[in-house]
C-alpha cells in the first residue's frame, strides 16, 4: 500500500503583518532592556538595602 503524502504550501507573511510583528518584538525587547537598566542603575541601592 502506498501512503499519500500531503504537501504543505508555505505562504510568506504579508508586508504589513511582518512590520507589525517586527515592531512589536522591538518594543518588547526595548521594554525589557529599559526595565533591566531601571533595576540595575536606578533601583540598585534600594534593592541592596532591602536585601540586608
C-alpha positions in Angstrom: 0.0 0.0 0.0 1.2 3.4 -0.9 0.8 6.3 1.6 -0.3 9.5 0.2 2.0 12.4 1.2 0.4 15.7 1.8 2.4 18.7 0.6 2.3 21.9 2.6 2.5 25.1 0.8 4.2 27.8 2.8 2.9 31.3 2.2 5.2 34.3 3.1 3.9 36.8 5.6 2.3 39.9 4.2 4.5 43.0 4.4 2.2 44.8 6.9 1.9 41.8 9.2 5.7 41.4 9.1 6.2 45.0 10.0 3.7 44.9 12.9 5.3 41.7 14.3 8.8 43.2 13.9 7.8 46.5 15.7 6.1 44.5 18.5 9.2 42.4 19.0 11.4 45.5 19.1 9.1 47.2 21.6 9.2 44.2 23.8 13.0 44.0 23.7 13.4 47.7 24.4 10.9 47.4 27.2 12.8 44.6 28.8 16.1 46.4 28.4 14.6 49.5 29.9 13.4 47.5 32.9 16.8 46.0 33.3 18.5 49.4 33.3 16.0 50.7 35.7 16.6 47.9 38.2 20.4 47.9 37.8 21.1 51.6 37.7 18.3 53.5 39.5 17.0 51.0 42.0 20.2 49.1 42.9 20.8 50.9 46.2 17.2 50.4 47.4 17.2 46.7 46.5 20.5 46.2 48.4 19.0 47.8 51.5 16.0 45.5 51.3 18.3 42.5 51.0 20.2 43.2 54.3 
